[in-house]
Amino acid sequence: MTKSEGKINLLFICSRNQWRSPTAEQLWRKHPNINARSAGTSPNARHKVSIEDIRWASIIFAMEEKHKSRLVAEFNRLLENKPIHVLDIPDEYKYMDPELIDMLEQSVNGILGAE
């Protein structure tokens, strides 16, 4: 697994990198054992997911199945041996929405505990 400074690298993916993935990045940014980044799959994303992002990530969290499909279509070979978890969080939340935060904490913490 790719780690920098002994930390795990989490990459959060949504469409436009506007609300869901930046919220997730913010939640884990200050965690002592985690590096967090966010990106989007859309050409209009605030930060479009790059080869560097994929290489950097230890674990990738996609908000919806369509995001995972887009990653696989674009970065197929780079994704071999990289866990991609689909969180099933629909695009109906604003940045730092309390309900979104609860959903992210529950799903991501559950997955990280099982890794």
GIFENWO-V62903 format. One record per helix or strand of 2 or more residues. SS is the DSSP state (A for helix, B for strand). FROM is the first residue (numbers start at 1). LEN is the number of residues. If there is no record, write none. Layout:
ss:SS from:FROM len:LEN
ss:SS from:FROM len:LEN
This chain:
ss:B from:3 len:2
ss:B from:7 len:8
ss:A from:20 len:10
ss:B from:34 len:7
ss:A from:51 len:6
ss:B from:59 len:4
ss:A from:65 len:15
ss:B from:83 len:4
ss:A from:98 len:17
